[in-house]
């Protein structure tokens, strides 16, 4: 579920600094993959 929320946040192009503010570490690679259509849950 947490990974799903991270992917949803990535959809809205939230900056890395805002992700750190929420205490969520987002892998830059998975963020790019999500935008390319590789849905990772």
C-alpha positions as a LaTeX table, in Angstrom:
\begin{tabular}{lrrr}
\hline
Residue & $x$ (\AA) & $y$ (\AA) & $z$ (\AA) \\
\hline
Unk1 & 0.00 & 0.00 & 0.00 \\
Unk2 & 2.84 & 2.36 & 0.87 \\
Unk3 & 4.51 & 1.71 & $-2.47$ \\
Unk4 & 1.18 & 2.48 & $-4.19$ \\
Unk5 & 0.99 & 5.83 & $-2.40$ \\
Unk6 & 4.57 & 6.63 & $-3.38$ \\
Unk7 & 3.74 & 5.93 & $-7.02$ \\
Unk8 & 0.63 & 8.11 & $-6.77$ \\
Unk9 & 2.73 & 10.94 & $-5.35$ \\
Unk10 & 5.23 & 10.50 & $-8.19$ \\
Unk11 & 2.38 & 11.01 & $-10.64$ \\
Unk12 & 1.91 & 14.54 & $-9.35$ \\
Unk13 & 5.60 & 15.36 & $-9.91$ \\
Unk14 & 6.37 & 16.03 & $-6.26$ \\
Unk15 & 9.94 & 17.24 & $-5.77$ \\
Unk16 & 12.54 & 15.12 & $-3.95$ \\
Unk17 & 12.70 & 17.65 & $-1.12$ \\
Unk18 & 8.95 & 17.35 & $-0.55$ \\
Unk19 & 9.21 & 13.56 & $-0.56$ \\
Unk20 & 11.89 & 13.77 & 2.14 \\
Unk21 & 9.58 & 16.08 & 4.09 \\
Unk22 & 6.98 & 13.31 & 4.15 \\
Unk23 & 9.66 & 10.88 & 5.29 \\
Unk24 & 9.40 & 8.84 & 2.11 \\
Unk25 & 12.48 & 7.73 & 0.22 \\
Unk26 & 11.72 & 7.58 & $-3.47$ \\
Unk27 & 14.01 & 5.76 & $-5.84$ \\
Unk28 & 14.63 & 8.03 & $-8.82$ \\
Unk29 & 14.70 & 5.01 & $-11.14$ \\
Unk30 & 11.28 & 3.72 & $-10.07$ \\
Unk31 & 9.89 & 7.26 & $-10.39$ \\
Unk32 & 11.05 & 7.42 & $-14.02$ \\
Unk33 & 9.74 & 3.90 & $-14.70$ \\
Unk34 & 6.35 & 4.92 & $-13.33$ \\
Unk35 & 6.13 & 7.84 & $-15.76$ \\
Unk36 & 7.12 & 5.54 & $-18.61$ \\
Unk37 & 4.18 & 3.26 & $-17.84$ \\
Unk38 & 5.92 & 0.50 & $-15.87$ \\
Unk39 & 3.46 & 0.22 & $-13.00$ \\
Unk40 & 5.33 & $-1.16$ & $-9.98$ \\
Unk41 & 3.26 & $-2.12$ & $-6.95$ \\
\hline
\end{tabular}
